[in-house]
């Protein structure tokens, strides 16, 4: 399945400066059995109503609970939650 995290950061956040630190956190999830790939995409639009970053995992559906409880996921939430204005989570086959 695909697991998408789509993020709109708070105004003034330097999104490009966050890409590599965020990638470094999430790359550790690739050690979780059933998580196969990780991709980060930065928006190429400066339009105010666009989201800034899309994080995409390809994983087995059964790996989702392990991912949700993982140190990288919890670290992402604790270190970046205050910089997130909005986010959407979407899962699909």
Buried (B, 14 or more C-beta within 10 A) or exposed (E): BEBBBBBBBEEEBEBEEBBEEBEEBBEBBEEBEBBEEBEBEEBEEEEEEEBBBBBBBEBEEEBBEBBEEBEBBEEBEEEBEEEBEEBEEEEEE
